[in-house]
């Protein structure tokens, strides 16, 4: 099975959510992590702001902004949005 690359921030966020809950879209519905920046967008409703990606990366890196720059996890679906900007623009 070939891995799909997210072309939009919304696709990247949905891939991140699937990876976080460990499965497919069914588990996303029952996600209980209401403190996640992506929580209200997890079902595909609305359009997440790019700054939410930076916020999620800060959570992942324990609040250390320098660690976001040093992040090497290129397999993370939101990696290219980690600075809070859209590299596609």
N, C-alpha and C positions, 0 to 999 in steps of 0.2 A: 504494500500500500504506500503510495507516494504522499509525502507530507504536503499539505496545502499551505501556501504562504499568504498571510493576511495582506490584502491590498489597501484596506481602509482601517482607520482607527476602530470603527465599530466591529469589524471582523476580528481585529487583533484582541479587542476586549472580550468578545465571545469565546475566542480560542483560549484566552487566559482563564476565563470562568470555567470552561470545560476541564482544563488542566487542574485548576484549583480543587474542584469537587471530585476529580478523578473519574470522569466518565463522559457521558453524552449529555444532551440537553435535558433529560429527565431529572437528573440530579440538580441541575441549576435551579429548577423550580422550587426545590425544597432547601435551597441554601439558607442557612441561618446566620450568615455573617453580615448582619445589618450595618456593621461599622466599616465595611468595605466601600471604597469610593465608587465601585462599579455596581453596587447592590441594586439600585433602582433601575439600572439599564440592563441587568442580566438576562431579561426575557426578550430583549431586542426592541424594547420600547424607547423611543427618544434617541437623542444623539449625544453621546458623552463628550464633554469638553476635553480638549487635549491636556489641560492642566491636571485633570484627574489621573492621568497616567503617571505624571511626576509624583503626585500624592501617593499613589500605590507603590511606586518605587521607593519613596521615602519610608513607607511602612516596612517594606521588604528589607531595606538596608538599615533598619533600626533608627531612622531619623538622621543618619549621617549623610549630608549632601555630597561629601567627597567620595563616598562609596558608590554613589550613582555613576559618577564619572569613571570610576575604576571597575565598574561592573563588566564582567566578561561572559555573562550568560546569554550568548547570542541565540540560544534556542528558546528563550523566553518570548512568548508572542508579543509582548509589549516593549521589547528591548529597544526598538528604533524610535519609540515615543518617550523614552525615559527622561528626556530633558524638558518635556512639556511643550514640545513643538512638533509640527508635522513635517517630516523630512520629504514628503511627497510634493510639498508646495515650494 
